[in-house]
Amino acid sequence: MKAALLQITSSDDPEANLAMVRDLVRDAAAQGAGFVLTPEVTNCVSTDRKHQQQVLSLQDDDKFLTAMKAEAKELGIWLLLGSLAVKTGDADGRFANRSFLIGPDGAIAGWYDKIHMFDVQVSETESYRESAGYRPGDRAVVVDAGFAKIGMTVCYDLRFPRLYRVLAHAGAQILTIPSAFSPVTGAAHWEALLRARAIESGCFVLAPAQVGEHVMQSPKPRATYGHSLVVAPWGEVLLDAGTETGVFLVDLDLAEVDKARGRVASLTHDREFTLVS
């Protein structure tokens, strides 16, 4: 399977982002990709909740999602929309950070709401409280895409290894980790965490990322780290997209999953234990 990771710099304008992503998806398919992946919050990067209320939609009404389902069908590809920010109808007005896996028939094969919210104080000048605008999900998801079983996660989930072990035990061969990582935490932890998740699970890790300075109406600036990464089940970095935008291709040999797990069969060695403190 040839996969394509899109590294992009989304703005807070879903219509402009749709035009940009559509062109890149078509380019990826023209280069032979059968599986195309986009980053977290592909449709809208924003810290302005009022603006999000104006431009975001419920899933069934989302023009971005509808258009990309049609593209996947026309191109005959598997498409992971790393995540879209969508309205939920919740009483508190919070959105969902929702990842969609779309099949070549244009139907949603699986969806996943980001479980772990990025509520952190990175420095005196950089802080995030994702839970103020987004409600967390509560279900782990593995989808059988035919060519592979795919475990779906999003960004900050990366720091919670138990989730990935559960996905691997459920049969996942590919872990998707679309992201919009902070430049500070990205430089410190991004590659190390992605390689660890691949090695622990014996899975391919595919992590398309947002990159650069994002154009937003909000007075609070937002920048992301980039370096979309593909890691093999043995831990080798097969692709690092650096800080450029565009389409980045990689060939996946799913036989490497069984090979890595055969060399170190740690997924079969879990044991119960008692904590003494």
C-alpha positions in Angstrom: 0.0 0.0 0.0 1.3 3.5 -0.9 0.2 6.0 1.7 0.4 9.8 1.5 0.6 12.2 4.4 -0.6 15.7 3.8 1.3 18.4 5.8 -0.7 21.6 5.7 -1.2 24.9 7.4 -4.9 25.2 7.9 -6.4 28.6 8.6 -9.7 29.3 10.5 -11.6 29.4 7.2 -13.1 25.9 6.4 -14.0 26.8 2.8 -10.4 27.9 2.0 -9.0 24.8 3.7 -11.4 22.6 1.7 -10.1 23.9 -1.6 -6.5 23.5 -0.5 -7.0 19.9 0.9 -9.0 18.8 -2.1 -6.1 19.7 -4.5 -3.6 17.9 -2.3 -5.7 14.8 -2.0 -6.1 14.7 -5.8 -2.4 15.1 -6.2 -1.7 12.3 -3.8 -4.0 10.0 -5.6 -2.5 10.9 -9.0 0.9 9.8 -7.5 -0.5 6.4 -6.7 -1.5 6.7 -3.1 -4.3 4.4 -2.0 -4.4 5.7 1.5 -4.3 9.5 2.1 -4.1 11.1 5.6 -4.6 14.7 6.7 -3.7 16.3 10.1 -5.7 17.2 13.2 -8.3 20.0 12.8 -7.9 19.9 9.0 -11.0 22.1 8.5 -10.4 24.9 11.0 -7.5 25.9 13.3 -8.9 28.5 15.7 -8.7 29.5 19.3 -11.8 31.8 19.0 -14.9 29.9 20.2 -17.3 32.6 18.9 -15.8 32.3 15.4 -15.9 28.5 15.5 -19.6 28.7 16.4 -20.1 30.7 13.2 -18.2 28.6 10.8 -18.4 25.0 12.1 -21.3 22.6 11.5 -22.9 19.4 12.9 -21.5 16.3 11.2 -24.5 15.7 9.0 -24.4 19.3 7.7 -20.6 19.6 7.4 -19.7 20.6 3.8 -16.1 19.7 4.3 -16.9 16.2 5.2 -19.5 15.8 2.5 -17.0 17.0 -0.2 -14.2 14.8 1.0 -16.5 11.7 1.0 -17.3 12.5 -2.6 -13.5 12.9 -3.4 -12.7 9.5 -1.8 -15.3 7.8 -3.9 -14.3 9.5 -7.1 -10.6 8.7 -6.6 -11.2 5.2 -5.2 -9.0 5.8 -2.1 -9.1 5.3 1.6 -9.0 8.8 3.2 -8.3 9.6 6.8 -9.5 13.1 7.7 -7.2 13.3 10.7 -9.8 15.3 12.5 -12.5 17.9 11.8 -13.8 20.3 14.4 -17.6 19.7 14.4 -20.5 20.9 16.5 -22.1 18.3 18.8 -25.4 19.9 19.9 -24.2 19.5 23.5 -25.8 21.9 26.0 -22.5 23.4 27.0 -21.7 24.3 23.3 -18.5 22.3 23.1 -17.3 20.8 19.9 -15.9 17.4 19.0 -12.4 16.8 17.7 -13.4 13.9 15.4 -11.3 11.7 13.2 -13.0 10.1 10.1 -11.9 7.1 8.1 -13.6 7.2 4.7 -13.6 4.2 2.3 -13.3 4.1 -1.5 -17.1 3.9 -1.6 -17.4 7.3 0.0 -18.9 6.0 3.2 -17.6 6.6 6.7 -15.9 3.3 7.7 -15.2 4.6 11.2 -15.0 7.7 13.4 -13.2 8.5 16.6 -13.5 11.4 19.0 -10.2 12.5 20.6 -10.2 11.1 24.2 -7.4 13.1 25.9 -7.7 16.9 26.0 -4.6 19.1 25.7 -4.9 21.1 28.9 -1.4 22.2 29.6 0.9 25.1 30.6 3.8 24.7 28.3 5.5 27.9 29.4 4.7 31.3 31.0 3.5 32.5 27.6 2.1 29.3 26.0 -0.9 27.5 27.5 -3.8 25.5 26.1 -7.1 24.4 27.5 -8.7 22.2 24.8 -11.4 20.9 27.2 -12.9 24.4 27.3 -13.9 24.2 23.7 -14.0 20.4 23.0 -15.6 17.5 24.9 -13.6 14.3 25.2 -14.5 11.1 23.6 -14.9 7.8 25.5 -14.4 5.0 22.9 -11.3 3.5 21.4 -11.7 2.5 17.7 -10.1 -0.1 15.4 -11.4 -0.2 11.8 -10.8 -3.1 9.4 -10.0 -1.3 6.1 -9.3 -4.6 4.3 -5.6 -3.8 3.5 -5.0 -3.3 7.3 -6.7 -2.9 10.6 -6.4 0.8 11.7 -6.3 2.1 15.2 -7.5 5.7 15.3 -6.2 8.3 17.7 -5.5 12.1 17.7 -2.5 14.2 18.8 -2.4 14.4 22.6 -3.5 10.8 22.8 0.1 10.1 21.9 1.1 10.6 25.5 -1.1 7.8 26.8 0.5 4.4 25.9 -2.3 2.3 27.4 -4.6 3.4 24.6 -2.2 2.1 21.9 -1.6 -1.2 23.7 -5.4 -1.7 23.8 -5.6 -0.9 20.0 -2.8 -3.3 19.2 -4.3 -6.1 21.3 -7.6 -5.4 19.4 -5.7 -6.2 16.1 -4.5 -2.8 14.9 -1.6 -3.0 12.4 -1.5 0.8 11.7 -1.9 3.5 14.3 -3.0 6.9 13.0 -1.9 9.9 15.1 -2.9 13.1 13.2 -1.7 16.1 15.1 -1.3 19.9 15.5 1.7 19.7 17.9 3.1 22.7 19.7 6.6 23.7 18.4 8.0 23.5 22.0 6.7 20.1 22.9 7.2 18.9 19.3 10.9 19.6 19.4 11.3 17.9 22.7 9.0 14.9 22.4 7.3 14.3 19.0 9.7 11.8 17.4 10.5 10.0 20.6 6.9 9.4 21.5 5.9 8.2 18.0 8.8 5.8 17.8 7.9 4.5 21.3 4.3 3.8 20.3 5.4 2.0 17.2 8.0 -0.2 19.0 5.6 -1.0 21.9 2.8 -2.1 19.7 4.6 -3.5 16.7 2.5 -1.3 14.5 3.1 1.2 11.7 2.6 4.7 13.0 1.3 7.3 10.6 1.3 10.9 11.9 0.3 13.7 9.5 0.8 17.1 11.1 -0.1 20.7 10.8 2.9 23.1 10.3 3.8 26.7 10.6 2.0 30.0 11.4 -1.8 29.7 11.1 -3.8 32.6 9.8 -6.6 33.3 12.2 -8.9 36.1 13.3 -8.1 35.4 16.9 -5.5 37.8 18.5 -3.8 34.8 20.1 -1.3 33.4 17.5 -1.0 29.7 16.8 2.0 27.8 15.4 2.5 24.1 14.9 5.6 21.9 14.7 5.2 19.9 11.5 7.5 17.0 10.9 4.8 14.6 9.8 6.3 11.2 10.5 5.9 7.5 9.5 7.5 5.0 11.8 7.9 1.3 11.0 6.9 -1.4 13.5 10.6 -2.0 14.5 11.0 1.8 15.2 12.7 3.1 12.1 11.6 6.5 10.8 10.6 6.0 7.2 9.5 9.5 6.6 10.0 12.9 8.2 8.3 15.8 6.3 10.3 18.5 8.0 8.6 21.9 8.0 7.4 22.1 4.3 3.8 21.8 3.3 2.7 19.3 0.6 2.2 15.6 -0.1 4.6 13.1 1.3 4.5 9.5 0.1 5.6 6.2 1.7 5.3 2.5 0.9 3.9 0.3 3.6 4.7 -3.4 3.8 2.3 -4.9 6.3 4.4 -8.0 6.5 6.7 -5.9 8.7 4.1 -5.9 11.5 4.2 -9.7 11.9 8.0 -9.7 11.5 8.5 -7.1 14.3 6.1 -8.9 16.6 7.7 -12.2 15.9 11.1 -10.8 16.9 9.9 -9.4 20.2 6.5 -10.8 21.1 5.8 -8.4 23.9 2.1 -8.1 23.1 1.8 -11.7 24.3 3.7 -11.2 27.5 1.4 -8.9 29.5 1.0 -10.0 33.1 -1.2 -8.9 35.9 0.5 -7.5 38.9 -0.2 -5.8 42.3 1.0 -2.3 43.2 2.7 -2.0 46.6 3.4 1.6 47.8 
